[in-house]
Amino acid sequence: REPSLVYSRKKILAKSLAHIKSENLSKRKFSDLTGVSRSAFFRNKNPLIPLRVVKKINNLLKDKELEKHINGEINFIPIKEITYKGKERVYDLEVEETHNFIGNGIVCHNCIYQEQIMKMSQVLAGFTPGEADTLRKGIGKKRIELIEKMKTKFIEGAVARGKDRKKIEELWNSIEKFASYSFNKSHSTAYAYLSFQTAFFKTYYPGVFFAVKLSTEENQNKFISLIKDAKLFGFELLPPDINKSDIHFTIEEKDGKQYIRYGLAKIKGVGEEGAKAIQEAKRKYGKFKSLADFIKKVDTRKVNKKVIEALIAAGAFDFTGESREELLRKVESQDKLSLAVGQNTLFAPKRKKKKIQNVEEFLEILKKERQLLGFYISGHPLDKYQYILEKIPYRIEDLHEEDISEIKLAGVVVDFEEKRTRSGKYMAVFNLIDKTGLVECVVFPETYEEYKTKLGEDQIVIIEGYVSVDPETENKKVIVKRVLKPEEFQQEVSVKIVLKEKEINDKNIQKLKKLLSQMADPKNGAPTKIVLRMDNGDIYEILLSPDYWILPNANNLNTLSQILPKRIILE
């Protein structure tokens, strides 16, 4: 997997500022040339920087050291210097592998396993096996309160046995640092074996690997990550189909390419029993010709009305050519008998598949897909806001992989819940989902009171806040401090239209003026600027009158980009 973080922001920033100085650039121009958000890069307090940002910056810098990091040749921040401190007599042993031992009554050596900490606590501090295991659990789960409690017991126990307090405290500091990379030895063997097996199947049988993992994964965030990972391996995920889908995810081959077909049992509301009943009917009668044919042949004790509605909403009957809305109406209004014998409309010939008429209908389809499949398959609600996503430095997957304190994210609100606090005020808890994952968000009363009209199920929002980490589970959540709708975010950016010197003539200016006047929205439009790039390197910015300010939406930006490719900048 490609590493998310490759270097410290301080190092990248230093290299970038050096380049800006040597090339006599402004930070604004540096941002234009690299495509990196000025505020997200120069003002961000996060000590680490995402790999994708480093790549963009190094396209301009051409720095050999950064290139090695990008290519994975360097994985650690290099040591700058080693200062000679003189000689000291120490007791050191060379061992072929990891050993547990105490040297000179105090010195420990070559520790990588938690069991070694347990042994030290017993020998030095007189811990019982149970107390030693409690210490292991505290370190393994990074439970700060428990570690502090055991620290006192460890130090006082060792001092009571005649050990030097200063040395014992130094040893404890080493133990705390050791906790960040220590591991349980018995677990490490099992994990190593499991990792080898997993890597083997993923390398040599990737289709089967992903089909099985997708069939069994219950965690929604991991499920979304698996889908993304499968795409990186070249596997497109096909939607559920009542005739082509099996109980679980399966491999399909078409024109020499392999696909993964969504399993029926994974559709919420269908389940294992319903999927088995459908497969049994398919084996007995063959493929289903229509919804009515399906209802006649399946065991409706296991495949009831709710199961059928879930199948329709998930797209399993799209092959009929009828819209999901039409099929759901028929199920709602007719029982099995009328479907089977009395309604000619259900036995009508296949019709040409109905095109989705409006955005609301399409968004409703996507909403149902997420509810039933766990993710969006026909599209994504954020697709129409791609221009906004490009201005937001983080994705949800970055949150789970990086050490981020402050964050801005765009996504869809799901599983929204309003809660009443003990003081009688209201707060909200919800999950935010984007194309890369899902994260829990919490909005406390004061913030919720200000932004509650913008929050609700299936709302598309941009949130700002800080990251909170559970010390026991290490799960991350976002404490929301600000909420914006996409339309509000548009007003916080400016549109820049870049013209080269040779393009600056009356004909082009009039053409651009006419186009902008057609798009203009003086009341809601974003500040719109013309950037003139002269042949001698000079750059001039002209802020246009509000009469020519445009909304930075997909339609306007695409229209401008067709005329001036790669010359439209949002900032």
C-alpha positions as CSV (number, residue, x, y, z in Angstrom):
1,R,0.0,0.0,0.0
2,E,1.3,3.5,-0.9
3,P,2.4,5.3,2.3
4,S,0.3,8.3,3.2
5,L,3.1,10.3,4.9
6,V,6.7,10.5,3.7
7,Y,8.3,13.4,5.4
8,S,7.8,16.2,7.9
9,R,6.0,19.3,6.7
10,K,8.9,21.4,8.1
11,K,11.3,19.8,5.7
12,I,9.0,20.2,2.7
13,L,8.2,23.7,3.6
14,A,11.9,24.6,3.9
15,K,12.6,23.2,0.4
16,S,9.5,25.0,-1.0
17,L,10.5,28.4,0.5
18,A,14.0,28.0,-0.8
19,H,12.7,27.4,-4.3
20,I,10.3,30.4,-4.0
21,K,13.2,32.6,-3.0
22,S,15.6,31.3,-5.7
23,E,13.0,31.6,-8.5
24,N,11.6,34.9,-7.2
25,L,8.1,33.5,-6.9
26,S,5.2,34.6,-4.8
27,K,3.4,32.0,-2.6
28,R,0.4,32.6,-4.8
29,K,2.3,31.7,-8.0
30,F,3.9,28.7,-6.3
31,S,0.3,27.5,-5.5
32,D,-0.8,28.1,-9.1
33,L,2.2,26.2,-10.5
34,T,1.9,23.2,-8.1
35,G,-1.9,23.0,-7.7
36,V,-1.4,22.9,-3.9
37,S,-3.8,25.0,-1.8
38,R,-1.9,28.0,-0.4
39,S,-3.7,28.1,2.9
40,A,-3.6,24.3,3.4
41,F,0.1,24.1,2.8
42,F,1.7,27.3,4.2
43,R,-0.7,27.7,7.2
44,N,-1.3,24.1,8.1
45,K,0.0,23.2,11.6
46,N,0.0,19.5,11.0
47,P,3.7,18.3,11.3
48,L,3.1,15.6,8.6
49,I,2.3,16.0,4.9
50,P,0.3,13.7,2.6
51,L,2.3,11.9,-0.2
52,R,0.0,13.3,-2.9
53,V,0.9,16.8,-1.9
54,V,4.6,16.0,-1.9
55,K,4.2,14.6,-5.5
56,K,2.6,17.8,-6.7
57,I,5.3,20.0,-5.1
58,N,8.1,17.9,-6.5
59,N,6.7,18.2,-10.0
60,L,8.0,21.8,-9.7
61,L,11.0,21.3,-7.3
62,K,12.5,18.3,-9.1
63,D,14.3,17.5,-5.8
64,K,16.2,14.2,-5.8
65,E,15.9,13.6,-2.1
66,L,12.1,14.0,-2.3
67,E,12.0,11.8,-5.4
68,K,13.6,9.0,-3.3
69,H,10.9,9.4,-0.7
70,I,8.2,9.3,-3.3
71,N,9.7,6.1,-4.8
72,G,9.9,4.5,-1.4
73,E,13.8,4.4,-1.4
74,I,13.9,6.4,1.9
75,N,11.4,5.6,4.7
76,F,12.8,7.5,7.7
77,I,13.9,11.0,8.5
78,P,17.7,10.8,8.2
79,I,20.0,11.4,11.2
80,K,21.7,14.8,10.7
81,E,24.6,14.3,13.1
82,I,26.1,12.0,15.8
83,T,28.0,13.7,18.5
84,Y,30.8,11.9,20.3
85,K,30.2,11.9,24.1
86,G,33.2,9.9,25.3
87,K,33.5,6.3,26.5
88,E,31.6,4.6,29.2
89,R,31.9,1.0,30.5
90,V,28.7,-0.8,29.8
91,Y,27.5,-4.4,29.9
92,D,26.3,-5.5,26.5
93,L,25.7,-8.9,25.2
94,E,25.5,-10.1,21.6
95,V,22.6,-12.4,21.0
96,E,21.4,-14.2,18.0
97,E,17.8,-13.4,18.7
98,T,15.6,-11.7,21.2
99,H,16.2,-12.7,24.8
100,N,14.8,-11.8,28.2
101,F,17.4,-10.9,30.7
102,I,18.4,-8.5,33.4
103,G,22.0,-7.3,33.4
104,N,23.6,-6.1,36.6
105,G,20.2,-6.2,38.3
106,I,18.9,-3.3,36.2
107,V,20.0,-3.3,32.5
108,C,17.6,-4.7,29.9
109,H,18.6,-5.3,26.4
110,N,17.1,-6.1,22.9
111,C,13.4,-5.9,23.8
112,I,10.7,-6.0,21.2
113,Y,8.0,-8.1,22.9
114,Q,5.5,-7.2,25.6
115,E,6.3,-10.4,27.4
116,Q,9.7,-8.9,28.2
117,I,8.2,-6.0,30.0
118,M,6.1,-8.5,32.0
119,K,9.3,-10.3,33.0
120,M,11.1,-7.1,34.0
121,S,8.2,-6.0,36.2
122,Q,8.2,-9.4,38.0
123,V,12.0,-9.5,38.5
124,L,12.6,-5.8,39.3
125,A,9.4,-4.7,41.0
126,G,7.9,-7.9,42.4
127,F,4.8,-7.9,40.2
128,T,2.6,-11.0,40.3
129,P,1.9,-12.6,36.9
130,G,-1.5,-11.1,37.0
131,E,-0.1,-7.6,37.7
132,A,2.4,-8.1,34.9
133,D,-0.3,-9.0,32.5
134,T,-2.3,-5.9,33.5
135,L,0.8,-3.8,32.7
136,R,1.0,-5.5,29.3
137,K,-2.7,-4.7,28.6
138,G,-2.2,-1.1,29.6
139,I,0.8,-0.7,27.3
140,G,-0.8,-2.7,24.4
141,K,-4.0,-0.6,24.4
142,K,-2.2,2.6,25.4
143,R,-4.5,3.2,28.3
144,I,-2.9,6.2,29.9
145,E,-4.6,6.1,33.3
146,L,-3.7,2.4,33.8
147,I,-0.1,3.0,32.7
148,E,0.3,5.9,35.2
149,K,-1.1,3.7,37.9
150,M,1.3,0.8,37.1
151,K,4.2,3.3,36.8
152,T,3.9,4.2,40.4
153,K,3.7,0.6,41.5
154,F,6.7,-0.4,39.2
155,I,9.0,2.4,40.5
156,E,8.1,2.0,44.2
157,G,8.3,-1.8,44.0
158,A,11.8,-1.6,42.4
159,V,13.1,1.0,44.9
160,A,11.8,-1.1,47.8
161,R,14.0,-3.9,46.4
162,G,17.1,-1.8,46.6
163,K,17.2,-0.4,43.0
164,D,18.3,3.1,42.3
165,R,15.3,5.4,41.8
166,K,16.8,7.5,39.0
167,K,17.8,4.5,37.0
168,I,14.4,2.9,37.5
169,E,12.7,6.1,36.3
170,E,15.0,6.1,33.2
171,L,14.0,2.5,32.6
172,W,10.3,3.3,32.9
173,N,10.7,6.1,30.3
174,S,12.3,3.6,28.0
175,I,9.4,1.2,28.6
176,E,6.9,4.0,27.7
177,K,8.7,4.6,24.5
178,F,8.9,0.9,23.8
179,A,5.1,0.7,24.1
180,S,4.7,2.5,20.8
181,Y,6.2,-0.4,18.9
182,S,6.0,-3.4,21.2
183,F,4.0,-6.5,20.4
184,N,2.7,-9.6,22.0
185,K,5.0,-12.4,20.9
186,S,2.3,-15.1,20.7
187,H,0.2,-12.8,18.6
188,S,3.1,-11.9,16.4
189,T,3.5,-15.5,15.2
190,A,-0.2,-15.9,14.4
191,Y,-0.3,-12.5,12.6
192,A,2.9,-13.2,10.6
193,Y,1.4,-16.5,9.4
194,L,-1.9,-14.8,8.6
195,S,-0.2,-11.9,6.8
196,F,1.8,-14.3,4.7
197,Q,-1.4,-16.2,3.7
198,T,-3.3,-13.0,3.0
199,A,-0.4,-11.6,0.9
200,F,-0.2,-14.9,-1.1
201,F,-3.9,-15.0,-2.0
202,K,-4.0,-11.3,-2.7
203,T,-1.0,-11.6,-5.1
204,Y,-1.9,-14.8,-6.9
205,Y,-5.7,-15.0,-6.6
206,P,-6.8,-11.4,-6.2
207,G,-10.3,-11.8,-7.6
208,V,-11.1,-14.6,-5.2
209,F,-9.4,-12.7,-2.4
210,F,-11.6,-9.6,-2.9
211,A,-14.8,-11.6,-3.5
212,V,-14.4,-13.4,-0.2
213,K,-13.3,-10.3,1.8
214,L,-16.2,-8.2,0.5
215,S,-18.6,-11.0,1.3
216,T,-17.5,-11.2,4.9
217,E,-16.5,-7.7,5.9
218,E,-19.0,-6.1,8.3
219,N,-17.2,-2.8,9.0
220,Q,-18.5,-0.2,6.6
221,N,-15.2,1.8,6.5
222,K,-13.2,-1.3,5.7
223,F,-15.7,-2.4,3.2
224,I,-15.3,0.9,1.3
225,S,-11.5,0.6,1.5
226,L,-11.7,-2.9,0.0
227,I,-13.8,-1.6,-2.9
228,K,-11.2,1.1,-3.5
229,D,-8.4,-1.4,-3.2
230,A,-10.1,-3.8,-5.6
231,K,-10.3,-1.0,-8.2
232,L,-6.5,-0.5,-7.9
233,F,-6.1,-4.1,-8.8
234,G,-8.2,-3.6,-11.9
235,F,-11.5,-5.1,-10.6
236,E,-14.7,-3.1,-11.3
237,L,-17.6,-3.9,-9.0
238,L,-20.8,-4.8,-10.8
239,P,-24.2,-4.0,-9.2
240,P,-26.5,-6.8,-7.9
241,D,-28.4,-8.6,-10.6
242,I,-31.2,-11.1,-9.7
243,N,-30.0,-13.5,-12.5
244,K,-26.2,-12.9,-12.4
245,S,-25.6,-12.5,-8.7
246,D,-24.9,-15.4,-6.4
247,I,-25.4,-15.6,-2.6
248,H,-22.0,-14.0,-2.1
249,F,-19.7,-11.9,-4.2
250,T,-18.5,-13.7,-7.3
251,I,-16.0,-13.3,-10.2
252,E,-17.4,-12.6,-13.7
253,E,-15.3,-12.6,-16.9
254,K,-16.1,-10.5,-19.9
255,D,-13.9,-9.8,-23.0
256,G,-10.9,-11.2,-21.1
257,K,-11.4,-8.9,-18.1
258,Q,-12.5,-10.0,-14.6
259,Y,-15.2,-8.2,-12.7
260,I,-16.6,-8.7,-9.2
261,R,-20.4,-9.1,-9.0
262,Y,-22.2,-7.9,-5.8
263,G,-23.7,-10.8,-3.7
264,L,-27.4,-10.9,-2.9
265,A,-26.9,-11.8,0.8
266,K,-24.9,-8.5,1.3
267,I,-27.9,-6.4,0.3
268,K,-29.5,-5.1,3.6
269,G,-32.9,-6.6,4.0
270,V,-32.2,-9.7,1.9
271,G,-29.8,-11.7,4.1
272,E,-28.4,-15.2,3.8
273,E,-31.8,-17.0,3.9
274,G,-33.4,-14.8,1.3
275,A,-30.4,-15.1,-1.0
276,K,-30.4,-18.9,-0.7
277,A,-34.1,-19.1,-1.5
278,I,-33.5,-17.0,-4.7
279,Q,-30.6,-19.3,-5.7
280,E,-32.7,-22.4,-5.1
281,A,-35.5,-21.0,-7.4
282,K,-32.9,-20.1,-10.0
283,R,-31.4,-23.7,-10.0
284,K,-34.9,-25.2,-10.2
285,Y,-36.5,-22.9,-12.9
286,G,-33.7,-21.1,-14.6
287,K,-33.3,-17.4,-15.1
288,F,-36.1,-15.0,-14.1
289,K,-37.7,-13.2,-17.1
290,S,-39.5,-10.4,-15.1
291,L,-40.5,-9.3,-11.7
292,A,-43.8,-11.2,-12.0
293,D,-41.9,-14.4,-13.1
294,F,-39.6,-14.0,-10.1
295,I,-42.5,-13.7,-7.6
296,K,-44.2,-16.7,-9.0
297,K,-41.1,-18.9,-8.6
298,V,-39.5,-17.9,-5.3
299,D,-40.5,-19.1,-1.8
300,T,-42.3,-16.0,-0.6
301,R,-42.1,-17.2,3.0
302,K,-38.3,-16.4,2.8
303,V,-38.5,-13.7,0.0
304,N,-41.3,-11.5,1.3
305,K,-42.4,-8.0,0.2
306,K,-39.6,-6.2,2.1
307,V,-37.0,-8.4,0.5
308,I,-38.3,-7.8,-3.0
309,E,-38.4,-4.0,-2.3
310,A,-34.8,-4.1,-1.2
311,L,-33.8,-6.1,-4.3
312,I,-35.5,-3.6,-6.6
313,A,-34.1,-0.5,-4.8
314,A,-30.6,-2.0,-5.0
315,G,-30.9,-2.4,-8.8
316,A,-31.2,-6.2,-9.0
317,F,-34.2,-5.9,-11.4
318,D,-32.7,-3.2,-13.7
319,F,-32.4,-5.8,-16.4
320,T,-36.2,-5.6,-16.9
321,G,-35.9,-2.1,-18.4
322,E,-38.4,-0.6,-16.0
323,S,-37.4,2.1,-13.6
324,R,-36.9,1.1,-9.9
325,E,-39.7,3.6,-9.0
326,E,-42.2,1.9,-11.3
327,L,-41.3,-1.6,-10.0
328,L,-41.6,-0.5,-6.4
329,R,-45.0,1.0,-7.1
330,K,-46.2,-2.3,-8.5
331,V,-45.0,-4.2,-5.5
332,E,-46.7,-1.7,-3.2
333,S,-50.0,-1.8,-4.9
334,Q,-50.4,-5.5,-5.8
335,D,-50.1,-8.8,-3.8
336,K,-48.6,-12.0,-5.1
337,L,-51.8,-13.3,-6.7
338,S,-52.5,-10.2,-8.7
339,L,-48.9,-10.1,-9.8
340,A,-49.0,-13.7,-10.9
341,V,-52.3,-13.9,-12.7
342,G,-54.2,-10.6,-13.0
343,Q,-51.9,-7.8,-14.1
344,N,-50.9,-7.7,-17.7
345,T,-48.6,-4.8,-17.2
346,L,-46.1,-7.0,-15.4
347,F,-46.0,-9.4,-18.3
348,A,-45.5,-6.8,-20.9
349,P,-42.5,-7.1,-23.2
350,K,-39.3,-5.5,-22.2
351,R,-39.2,-1.8,-22.7
352,K,-36.2,0.4,-23.4
353,K,-34.7,1.3,-20.1
354,K,-36.1,4.6,-18.8
355,K,-33.6,7.4,-18.4
356,I,-33.5,9.2,-15.1
357,Q,-35.4,12.4,-15.6
358,N,-34.0,14.7,-12.9
359,V,-31.3,15.1,-10.3
360,E,-33.7,14.4,-7.4
361,E,-34.7,11.0,-8.8
362,F,-31.0,10.1,-9.3
363,L,-30.1,11.2,-5.8
364,E,-32.9,9.1,-4.4
365,I,-31.5,6.1,-6.2
366,L,-28.1,6.8,-4.7
367,K,-29.6,7.2,-1.3
368,K,-31.3,3.8,-1.5
369,E,-28.1,2.1,-2.8
370,R,-26.1,3.4,0.1
371,Q,-28.7,2.2,2.6
372,L,-28.9,-1.3,1.1
373,L,-25.4,-1.9,-0.3
374,G,-23.4,0.2,2.1
375,F,-22.0,2.5,-0.5
376,Y,-22.9,4.2,-3.8
377,I,-22.6,2.2,-6.9
378,S,-24.4,4.1,-9.7
379,G,-22.6,7.3,-9.0
380,H,-21.8,9.5,-6.0
381,P,-23.6,12.6,-4.6
382,L,-20.2,14.4,-4.5
383,D,-19.6,13.9,-8.2
384,K,-21.3,17.2,-9.0
385,Y,-19.1,19.0,-6.6
386,Q,-15.7,17.7,-7.9
387,Y,-14.5,21.3,-8.2
388,I,-15.0,21.8,-4.5
389,L,-13.2,18.6,-3.5
390,E,-10.1,19.8,-5.4
391,K,-10.0,22.7,-3.0
392,I,-10.2,20.6,0.2
393,P,-6.8,19.2,1.2
394,Y,-8.0,16.1,3.0
395,R,-10.1,13.0,2.3
396,I,-11.5,10.7,5.0
397,E,-9.0,8.0,4.3
398,D,-6.2,10.6,5.2
399,L,-7.9,11.0,8.6
400,H,-7.5,7.3,9.4
401,E,-3.9,7.1,8.2
402,E,-2.4,10.4,9.3
403,D,-1.8,12.2,12.5
404,I,-4.1,15.2,11.8
405,S,-5.2,17.7,14.4
406,E,-7.3,20.2,12.5
407,I,-9.3,19.1,9.4
408,K,-11.7,20.2,6.7
409,L,-13.7,17.5,4.9
410,A,-16.5,17.3,2.3
411,G,-19.0,14.5,2.4
412,V,-22.6,13.2,2.8
413,V,-24.3,13.2,6.2
414,V,-25.6,9.7,7.0
415,D,-26.9,8.0,10.2
416,F,-27.8,11.5,11.5
417,E,-29.1,11.5,15.2
418,E,-30.1,14.4,17.3
419,K,-29.5,13.9,21.1
420,R,-30.7,15.8,24.1
421,T,-28.0,16.5,26.8
422,R,-28.5,16.5,30.5
423,S,-28.7,20.3,30.4
424,G,-31.7,20.1,28.0
425,K,-29.8,21.4,25.0
426,Y,-29.5,19.5,21.8
427,M,-26.4,18.1,20.0
428,A,-25.9,15.9,17.0
429,V,-24.0,12.7,16.1
430,F,-23.6,11.5,12.5
431,N,-21.3,9.7,10.1
432,L,-19.7,11.6,7.2
433,I,-19.1,9.6,4.1
434,D,-17.0,10.6,1.0
435,K,-15.5,8.5,-1.9
436,T,-12.7,7.1,0.4
437,G,-14.4,6.2,3.7
438,L,-16.5,7.1,6.6
439,V,-15.9,8.9,9.9
440,E,-18.0,9.7,13.0
441,C,-18.7,13.4,13.7
442,V,-19.9,15.0,16.9
443,V,-21.5,18.5,17.0
444,F,-21.8,19.8,20.6
445,P,-24.8,22.1,21.6
446,E,-23.2,25.5,21.0
447,T,-22.0,24.6,17.5
448,Y,-25.2,22.6,16.7
449,E,-27.4,25.6,17.6
450,E,-25.6,27.7,15.0
451,Y,-25.5,25.1,12.2
452,K,-28.5,22.8,12.8
453,T,-30.4,24.0,9.8
454,K,-27.6,22.8,7.5
455,L,-27.4,19.3,9.0
456,G,-29.6,16.3,8.4
457,E,-29.7,12.9,6.7
458,D,-28.2,12.8,3.2
459,Q,-27.1,16.5,3.3
460,I,-23.9,17.4,1.5
461,V,-21.7,19.5,3.7
462,I,-18.2,20.8,4.2
463,I,-17.2,20.5,7.8
464,E,-14.3,22.0,9.8
465,G,-13.2,20.8,13.2
466,Y,-10.5,18.9,15.1
467,V,-9.8,15.2,15.5
468,S,-10.4,13.4,18.7
469,V,-8.8,10.0,19.4
470,D,-10.2,7.4,21.8
471,P,-7.2,6.3,23.9
472,E,-8.4,2.8,24.3
473,T,-9.7,1.9,20.8
474,E,-7.7,4.5,18.9
475,N,-10.8,5.2,16.9
476,K,-10.9,8.8,15.5
477,K,-13.9,11.1,15.3
478,V,-14.2,14.7,14.2
479,I,-15.5,17.3,16.7
480,V,-17.3,19.7,14.3
481,K,-16.8,23.5,14.8
482,R,-18.1,24.8,11.5
483,V,-20.5,23.6,8.8
484,L,-20.8,25.0,5.2
485,K,-23.1,24.1,2.4
486,P,-21.4,23.7,-1.0
487,E,-23.1,27.0,-2.1
488,E,-21.5,28.8,0.8
489,F,-18.1,27.3,0.2
490,Q,-18.3,28.7,-3.4
491,Q,-18.5,32.2,-2.0
492,E,-15.2,31.6,-0.1
493,V,-13.2,30.9,-3.2
494,S,-12.2,33.1,-6.1
495,V,-12.1,32.2,-9.8
496,K,-9.0,33.0,-11.8
497,I,-8.9,32.9,-15.6
498,V,-5.3,32.8,-16.8
499,L,-4.4,34.5,-20.2
500,K,-1.0,34.4,-21.8
501,E,0.4,37.5,-23.4
502,K,-0.2,36.4,-26.9
503,E,-3.9,35.8,-26.1
504,I,-4.4,39.4,-24.8
505,N,-6.2,41.1,-27.7
506,D,-9.5,42.8,-28.2
507,K,-11.2,39.8,-29.9
508,N,-10.4,37.4,-27.0
509,I,-11.3,40.0,-24.4
510,Q,-14.7,40.7,-25.9
511,K,-15.4,36.9,-26.3
512,L,-14.5,36.3,-22.7
513,K,-16.5,39.3,-21.5
514,K,-19.6,38.0,-23.4
515,L,-19.2,34.5,-21.9
516,L,-18.8,35.8,-18.4
517,S,-21.8,38.1,-18.7
518,Q,-23.9,35.1,-19.7
519,M,-22.7,33.1,-16.6
520,A,-22.7,36.1,-14.2
521,D,-24.4,36.0,-10.8
522,P,-23.5,39.3,-9.2
523,K,-25.4,38.4,-6.0
524,N,-24.0,34.9,-5.3
525,G,-21.0,34.7,-7.6
526,A,-17.4,34.3,-6.4
527,P,-14.8,37.1,-7.0
528,T,-13.6,36.5,-10.6
529,K,-10.1,37.6,-11.7
530,I,-8.2,37.8,-15.0
531,V,-4.5,36.7,-14.5
532,L,-2.2,38.0,-17.2
533,R,1.0,36.1,-17.7
534,M,3.6,38.1,-19.6
535,D,6.4,36.6,-21.6
536,N,9.0,38.2,-19.4
537,G,7.6,36.3,-16.3
538,D,5.6,39.2,-14.9
539,I,2.1,38.4,-13.6
540,Y,-0.8,40.8,-13.3
541,E,-4.1,40.2,-11.6
542,I,-7.3,42.1,-12.5
543,L,-10.3,41.9,-10.2
544,L,-13.4,42.1,-12.4
545,S,-16.5,44.0,-11.6
546,P,-19.2,42.0,-9.6
547,D,-21.2,42.2,-12.9
548,Y,-18.9,39.5,-14.2
549,W,-18.6,37.3,-11.1
550,I,-19.6,33.7,-11.7
551,L,-20.6,30.8,-9.5
552,P,-17.7,28.3,-9.5
553,N,-19.9,25.3,-10.2
554,A,-19.2,22.4,-12.5
555,N,-21.1,23.8,-15.5
556,N,-19.4,27.2,-15.5
557,L,-15.9,25.7,-14.9
558,N,-16.3,23.1,-17.6
559,T,-17.4,25.7,-20.1
560,L,-14.4,27.9,-19.4
561,S,-12.1,24.9,-19.4
562,Q,-13.2,23.9,-22.9
563,I,-12.1,27.3,-24.1
564,L,-9.0,27.7,-21.9
565,P,-7.8,24.2,-20.9
566,K,-5.9,24.0,-17.6
567,R,-6.2,27.8,-17.2
568,I,-9.1,28.0,-14.8
569,I,-7.9,28.2,-11.1
570,L,-10.0,28.1,-7.9
571,E,-8.4,29.7,-4.9
